[in-house]
Amino acid sequence: MVSLINEAQITNERLEALAIINLAFPRGKDNSQTEEIIKEDFPSLHMLNPPIMQRKAWSDAAGQGLCLLDPPKKDVKAIEEFLALLAGLG
């Protein structure tokens, strides 16, 4: 994957490869350990933070055919993570 990113950057110097940890655990060291592995193994990737946590709000909204922002009962933490992802995309 790194070689493919490097090859694509030859023709597009502005290309930036992004990564985010999805279905992250709310507690423990797994997320930070995963991020370190990605940084070591794929130095061409730029990590977006915060990770998208494993939250029931995602499956509840999708199960109803809704966006995370649509349900009347909103999960504020899930929405904050989603908006941070969008902000990280620029």
C-alpha positions, 0 to 999 in steps of 0.5 A: 500500500505504501508503494502505491501511495508513493507512486500516486504522489509522483503524479499528484504531489498534493495527494495526502493519504488519510487513515482513521481508526474505526470501531475503536474501543472506548477504553484501554490501550488498543487504539493507541497501540493500533495507531502506533503500528499504523504510523510505523508500518505506513508512514505515508498515512496521515492519522485523523483523530479522534478515532470513531468509537464503537457506538450503538448510535451508528447501528441504530441510525443505519438500521432506520436508514438515517444519518447519525445526525437524524434520530430524535435522541442524539448521541452527542459523543458520536456526533462530536467524533463524526464532526471531527472526522469531517473537519479533519477531511478539510 
